[in-house]
Amino acid sequence: MAASPSVVPRAPATPPPPRESQSVPPSYTRAPASPLGSSIAAQLEQRLGAAQLELRKLGSERHTLRARLRREADRVQELESALRAEAQLRQQASGEHQAALAGLRNRLTELEVRSAAEVSRLSRELEAARNGSASTRNGSGPPEKTPQGLRRIRGIGPAYQRALEALGVTRVEQIAAWTPSDLQATALKLKVRVERIVKDDWVGQAKALERDAEAEGWD
């Protein structure tokens, strides 16, 4: 009879050791998040993001406004410079215009005086020629009394002579040296129109008398 193989009984399986649970200290235990707290935190984060976005927009607008302000300031300075230059040009043009007008007025007065003197001279020559012709035809008449002093100038009577002497004008040579400005000033003091003196040609007559006196002295 054959021997039966020996059967070695198996040892029962050893169960794995139980896993040690990692203990967490009570002080580090994290409480579960509250739904209400999460909602408030989300709202705050959303508001913070919106505020940051608004700040970025405001910063960009501030930069744009500063640049625009600098451009406007430069523009104002340019306009002020242009206005100052225009004012200077206007003042210069006005001064030149006034000077030109004054020169034209003086020139016109001088021409009027010369024209009146020439007309008066021609009138005297014509009158002398007529008187000479009449004397030749009628014979010599009685000699006329010769005026003296300023009255030698036709148009200056006793009243004007006294008024001129009161102003210090006592000699014909002074009237001969009158300028247009002197003529106007004297007419104003005598309360007579300048045209009256120009028409009678006081200055021209005085110059003629002065020339006659010089010619007589040379002879």
QUIVEN-V453431 format. One line per field, one symbol per residue. psi: psi as a letter, one per 20 degrees, with the letter a starting at -180 (. if undefined). A space follows every 10 residues. Layout:
psi = ???
//
This chain:
psi = pqpqqppppq qqppqqqppp poppqhhjpp qqqphghhgg hggghghggh ggghhhghgg hggghgghgg ghghgghggg ghgggggggg gghgghgggg ggghgggggg hgggghgggg ghgggghhgg hgghhhgirp aqpqppqqbi ihppioaggh gggghhijoi qhhghhjprh ghgggghghi lqqhhghggi lgggghhghg ggghghhh.
//
